[in-house]
Amino acid sequence: MRLGQGVEWAAHACVVLAPLGLDRGLSLAALAEYHGIAPAYLAKQMQLLSKAGIVRTSRGQTGGYALARAPDAISLWDIVCALEGSQPAFR
């Protein structure tokens, strides 16, 4: 099974956010720049992670994305389901 590139970038973003804890985050621009991708592309992935309760967003000058759960409570499967759905990859 091959994971989509969006899953890869979402997983990488979660890894970058993990050491910051639940109370600190990074802007979308900073995450996108770190990974060398367009902010518009990463925005879609981050919105899906937010909808799934994996990350949370905050507004304002210090706003951005932060993990919504402890890093050890987030699995790769959680990220895959958030982006691609929970239907089996094989039938």
N, C-alpha and C positions, 0 to 999 in steps of 0.2 A: 504494500500500500504506500502510495506517495502522498505526502501532505502538501497542501497548497502553499504557495509563497506567503499568502496573507497569514496563515497559521504560524509560519516561521517568524514573520516580523512581530506578530502579537506575542509569541512566546519570548522573543528577544526583549521586547519592551517590558514584559513582566519581570524578566531577569534583571534588567537595569533598575527597575523600581524596587525590587526586593530589598536591597540593603538600606534603602531610605526609610523603611518602616511604614507604618500606616498613617502617620501624621505629616509626612513630607512627600512631595511629588515633583514632577517635572512638567514643563509645558510641552504641548504637542510639537512645537517648533524644535525644542531641544532634543526630544526623542527622535524626531525625524532626521535632524542634522547628525546626531550620533550614529544613526544607522545608514545615512546616506541615501535616504529616500524622500520623496515629495510629501510634505505635510498632508496634502489632500488625500493621498493614498492611505497613509497611516491613520487618518481621522476615521475612516470607515471601520478599520479594525478595532480602534479604541472605542468607538461607539458601541460596537457589538460586545466588547468585553465589559463595558459599563452596563449595558442592558442585562447581561448575565450576572452582574454583581461581583465581577472579578476585580474591576477597578472602579474608582469613584472619581468624579470630577469636581473641581472647585473653580469659581470664577474670580476675577480680579487680577491685580498685578502679580500676586504670588500664586495664582491659580494654575491649574494643570491637572494632571492625572496622578493618582496614587493608588496603591493596592487597597482594595476594600476588605481583604481577608489576609490573614497571616500567610506568608509564602509557603509554609509547609501544609497549608490547607488548600492549595491550588495545584491541581495536577495538569499534565499536558492534555489529558482527556477533557478536562473542564474547558480548556482553551479551544480545543478542536470542536467540541459541542457548541461553544459560543459562536464560532465563526462558520462552521459547516453543518450544524445540526447534529442530532443524536441518532439519525438513522444509520443502520449498518453500512459500512463501506462496501461489503460484498453481499450478494444475494444468492 
